[in-house]
Amino acid sequence: MNNRGLYVGRFQPFHRGHLKAIKEILKEVEELVIAIGSAQYSHNAHNPFTAGERITMIRLALKEADIEYSRIWIIPVPDVHLHMLWVSALEGYTPNFQVVYSNEPLTRRLFTEKKYEVKKIQFFERKQYNSTFIRQKMLKDESWKSFIPKSVVDYIIKIDGINRLRDLARTDYL
């Protein structure tokens, strides 16, 4: 078993596919660093939620799923818009890790070039468990709650996340 893994995502919003990935990764590592990418972005249609809100969503979902929180690190990481520096910058924000879990081609390439072991994540019904798809459902007032852990649904409603997304989509001309 590897000591510590890394899982990078924007989590806009955190959904059941993310939760399933975390559960699967935790079968292989003792601890998991969840890096919240694009942490500096919020309040636009592509990134409606703040880093703090995404941390809260993840914590609520982990608690709801009875995942031992002592095994998890949640770290917000701002984007570095120079690919050659991105891994080094991320390493500066996170505790050490030995293996990276990602399906995103650029992320995989950048970590591979830095000699990390990179493993693919088994997708869980990818067409449905996709944040862009879920945000579109929210915008169109279609059923979206079944794709997200109940505690996260309640939180999004509490922070008026649907109306925020709709207001931002009008602004961004989505």
C-alpha positions as CSV (number, residue, x, y, z in Angstrom):
1,M,0.0,0.0,0.0
2,N,1.3,3.5,-0.9
3,N,1.6,5.9,2.0
4,R,-0.1,8.9,0.5
5,G,-1.9,9.6,-2.8
6,L,-3.0,12.8,-4.6
7,Y,-6.3,13.5,-6.3
8,V,-6.7,16.8,-8.1
9,G,-10.1,18.2,-9.1
10,R,-12.1,21.4,-9.3
11,F,-15.2,19.8,-7.6
12,Q,-17.6,22.4,-9.1
13,P,-19.7,20.9,-7.5
14,F,-18.5,17.8,-5.6
15,H,-20.7,14.8,-6.8
16,R,-21.1,11.1,-6.3
17,G,-18.5,10.3,-8.9
18,H,-15.9,12.2,-6.9
19,L,-17.0,10.3,-3.8
20,K,-16.7,7.0,-5.5
21,A,-13.2,7.8,-6.8
22,I,-12.1,8.8,-3.2
23,K,-13.5,5.5,-1.8
24,E,-11.6,3.5,-4.5
25,I,-8.3,5.4,-4.0
26,L,-8.5,4.9,-0.2
27,K,-8.4,1.2,-0.9
28,E,-4.8,1.7,-2.2
29,V,-3.4,4.5,0.0
30,E,-3.2,5.1,3.7
31,E,-3.9,8.9,3.3
32,L,-5.2,11.0,0.4
33,V,-4.5,14.6,-0.5
34,I,-7.5,16.1,-2.2
35,A,-6.2,19.2,-4.1
36,I,-8.9,21.6,-5.0
37,G,-7.6,23.0,-8.3
38,S,-8.4,26.5,-9.6
39,A,-8.8,27.5,-6.0
40,Q,-8.6,31.2,-6.8
41,Y,-11.6,31.1,-9.1
42,S,-15.3,31.4,-8.1
43,H,-18.4,33.3,-9.0
44,N,-18.4,32.4,-12.7
45,A,-20.5,29.8,-14.6
46,H,-17.5,27.4,-14.9
47,N,-16.4,27.8,-11.3
48,P,-19.4,29.0,-9.3
49,F,-18.3,27.9,-5.9
50,T,-15.4,29.3,-3.7
51,A,-12.5,27.1,-2.5
52,G,-14.0,27.3,1.0
53,E,-17.4,26.1,-0.2
54,R,-15.8,23.2,-2.1
55,I,-13.8,22.2,1.0
56,T,-17.1,22.3,3.0
57,M,-18.9,20.2,0.3
58,I,-16.1,17.6,0.4
59,R,-16.1,17.4,4.2
60,L,-19.8,17.1,4.4
61,A,-19.8,14.3,1.8
62,L,-17.0,12.4,3.6
63,K,-18.8,12.6,6.9
64,E,-22.1,11.4,5.3
65,A,-20.2,8.5,3.7
66,D,-18.4,7.6,7.1
67,I,-15.0,8.1,5.6
68,E,-12.3,8.4,8.2
69,Y,-11.4,12.1,8.0
70,S,-8.0,11.5,9.6
71,R,-6.9,9.9,6.3
72,I,-7.8,13.0,4.2
73,W,-6.0,16.2,3.5
74,I,-8.0,18.9,1.6
75,I,-5.8,21.6,0.2
76,P,-6.8,24.5,-2.0
77,V,-4.3,25.0,-4.9
78,P,-4.5,28.1,-7.2
79,D,-3.7,27.6,-10.8
80,V,-0.2,28.3,-12.1
81,H,-0.5,29.2,-15.8
82,L,2.9,27.9,-16.7
83,H,2.7,24.1,-17.2
84,M,6.4,23.6,-16.5
85,L,5.9,25.1,-13.0
86,W,2.6,23.6,-12.0
87,V,3.7,20.4,-10.4
88,S,6.4,22.2,-8.4
89,A,3.9,24.8,-7.2
90,L,1.4,22.1,-6.2
91,E,4.1,20.3,-4.3
92,G,4.6,23.5,-2.3
93,Y,1.0,23.6,-1.2
94,T,0.6,19.9,-0.3
95,P,2.2,17.3,2.0
96,N,4.4,14.8,0.2
97,F,2.6,12.2,-1.8
98,Q,3.9,9.2,-3.7
99,V,1.2,8.4,-6.3
100,V,-1.1,10.6,-8.3
101,Y,-4.7,9.7,-9.4
102,S,-5.9,11.4,-12.5
103,N,-7.5,10.8,-15.9
104,E,-6.9,14.3,-17.2
105,P,-4.3,14.0,-19.9
106,L,-2.3,17.1,-19.1
107,T,-2.2,16.4,-15.4
108,R,-1.0,12.8,-16.1
109,R,1.7,14.1,-18.5
110,L,3.0,16.7,-16.1
111,F,3.3,14.4,-13.1
112,T,4.8,11.6,-15.3
113,E,7.5,14.0,-16.5
114,K,8.3,14.6,-12.8
115,K,8.7,10.9,-12.3
116,Y,5.6,10.3,-10.2
117,E,3.6,7.1,-10.4
118,V,0.3,8.1,-12.0
119,K,-2.8,5.9,-11.9
120,K,-6.1,6.2,-13.7
121,I,-9.3,6.5,-11.8
122,Q,-12.1,4.2,-12.8
123,F,-14.9,6.4,-14.0
124,F,-18.3,6.0,-12.4
125,E,-21.0,6.6,-14.9
126,R,-19.0,9.5,-16.4
127,K,-21.8,11.0,-18.5
128,Q,-23.9,11.6,-15.5
129,Y,-21.3,12.1,-12.8
130,N,-19.7,15.1,-14.5
131,S,-19.8,18.6,-12.9
132,T,-20.4,20.4,-16.2
133,F,-23.4,18.1,-16.9
134,I,-24.7,18.7,-13.3
135,R,-24.3,22.5,-13.6
136,Q,-26.2,22.4,-16.9
137,K,-29.0,20.5,-15.1
138,M,-29.1,23.1,-12.4
139,L,-29.3,25.9,-14.9
140,K,-32.1,24.3,-16.8
141,D,-34.0,23.5,-13.6
142,E,-33.8,19.8,-14.4
143,S,-33.3,17.0,-11.8
144,W,-29.7,17.2,-10.4
145,K,-29.9,16.2,-6.8
146,S,-29.5,12.5,-7.4
147,F,-26.0,13.1,-8.7
148,I,-24.8,14.7,-5.5
149,P,-24.5,13.5,-1.9
150,K,-27.5,14.6,0.1
151,S,-25.4,16.7,2.5
152,V,-23.9,18.6,-0.4
153,V,-27.4,19.1,-2.0
154,D,-28.5,20.6,1.3
155,Y,-25.4,22.8,1.5
156,I,-25.8,24.1,-2.1
157,I,-29.4,25.0,-1.3
158,K,-28.3,26.7,2.0
159,I,-25.8,29.0,0.2
160,D,-28.3,29.7,-2.7
161,G,-25.9,28.0,-5.1
162,I,-28.5,27.5,-7.8
163,N,-29.5,31.1,-8.0
164,R,-25.9,32.1,-8.0
165,L,-25.1,29.8,-10.9
166,R,-28.1,31.1,-12.8
167,D,-27.1,34.8,-12.2
168,L,-23.5,34.0,-13.2
169,A,-24.5,32.1,-16.3
170,R,-26.4,35.2,-17.5
171,T,-23.3,37.3,-16.8
172,D,-21.0,34.8,-18.6
173,Y,-23.5,34.3,-21.5
174,L,-23.2,30.6,-21.1
